[in-house]
Amino acid sequence: DVKVTQSSRYLVKRTGEKVFLECVQDMDHENMFWYRQDPGLGLRLIYFSYDVKMKEKGDIPEGYSVSREKKERFSLILESASTNQTSMYLCASRGVGAGPPNSPLHFGNGTRLTVT
Amino acid sequence: DQQVKQNSPSLSVQEGRISILNCDYTNSMFDYFLWYKKYPAEGPTFLISISSIKDKNEDGRFTVFLNKSAKHLSLHIVPSQPGDSAVYFCAASPSNDYKLSFGAGTTVTVRA
């Protein structure tokens, strides 16, 4: 069974801090994604990576960057945390196989980030 | 602007009855649709999908219906069980695109 692990369940950071959110998957998946979930807005794509060292902006990339140095790990970086980045952050992965590009994603359990 | 809309934030249903969740989309390029289920403190898990070449897909108690002309899909859960209490997200994309657009979610509560 696919396991996507996010390193922290809860984080509290101060405005202006640099924040790293880590995600590891154990199924050798090529594609990895970072979403944020906010009430009334659903899940919005921040960044995705279709392979190692490859990345592409999602719908709301402002204030974020990502790093994918190894296939199993995808990091989300908040360069200078702000209060409007308080949210639930969800990492997901997907293998590139016989299915369509949008075959189901496997999600981690999320990191609840609070910026004060 | 959200391209996938779930206009009902919540739904309460008696155990054993049918739950009907609705989803509307605006992008005519969308041709692949998925439903995800999310429990508190867990990530979303895939539930069921449908491509635009079909108008219905069934998996056990879960059936998804697609009306392309109305840009509308619905998820039916029959019969509803207490374990179905969760947030349900509708998602859509063009079939050749990595990116999924999600709705805001509908919270389903199944009453015993």
HADDOCK unambig.tbl for C-alpha pairs under 7 A between the chains (distance, minus, plus):
assign (segid A and resid 40 and name CA) (segid B and resid 104 and name CA) 5.11 0.50 0.50
assign (segid A and resid 41 and name CA) (segid B and resid 104 and name CA) 4.70 0.50 0.50
assign (segid A and resid 42 and name CA) (segid B and resid 102 and name CA) 6.04 0.50 0.50
assign (segid A and resid 42 and name CA) (segid B and resid 103 and name CA) 5.34 0.50 0.50
assign (segid A and resid 42 and name CA) (segid B and resid 104 and name CA) 3.58 0.50 0.50
assign (segid A and resid 42 and name CA) (segid B and resid 105 and name CA) 5.92 0.50 0.50
assign (segid A and resid 43 and name CA) (segid B and resid 102 and name CA) 5.64 0.50 0.50
assign (segid A and resid 100 and name CA) (segid B and resid 95 and name CA) 6.43 0.50 0.50
assign (segid A and resid 100 and name CA) (segid B and resid 96 and name CA) 6.89 0.50 0.50
assign (segid A and resid 101 and name CA) (segid B and resid 95 and name CA) 6.72 0.50 0.50
assign (segid A and resid 101 and name CA) (segid B and resid 96 and name CA) 5.85 0.50 0.50
assign (segid A and resid 101 and name CA) (segid B and resid 97 and name CA) 5.98 0.50 0.50
assign (segid A and resid 101 and name CA) (segid B and resid 98 and name CA) 5.33 0.50 0.50
assign (segid A and resid 102 and name CA) (segid B and resid 95 and name CA) 6.40 0.50 0.50
assign (segid A and resid 102 and name CA) (segid B and resid 97 and name CA) 6.47 0.50 0.50
assign (segid A and resid 102 and name CA) (segid B and resid 98 and name CA) 5.39 0.50 0.50
assign (segid A and resid 104 and name CA) (segid B and resid 46 and name CA) 6.20 0.50 0.50
assign (segid A and resid 106 and name CA) (segid B and resid 45 and name CA) 6.80 0.50 0.50
assign (segid A and resid 107 and name CA) (segid B and resid 43 and name CA) 5.23 0.50 0.50
assign (segid A and resid 107 and name CA) (segid B and resid 44 and name CA) 6.04 0.50 0.50
assign (segid A and resid 107 and name CA) (segid B and resid 45 and name CA) 6.88 0.50 0.50
assign (segid A and resid 108 and name CA) (segid B and resid 43 and name CA) 5.24 0.50 0.50
assign (segid A and resid 109 and name CA) (segid B and resid 41 and name CA) 6.36 0.50 0.50
assign (segid A and resid 109 and name CA) (segid B and resid 42 and name CA) 4.34 0.50 0.50
assign (segid A and resid 109 and name CA) (segid B and resid 43 and name CA) 4.13 0.50 0.50
assign (segid A and resid 110 and name CA) (segid B and resid 42 and name CA) 6.83 0.50 0.50
assign (segid A and resid 110 and name CA) (segid B and resid 43 and name CA) 6.04 0.50 0.50
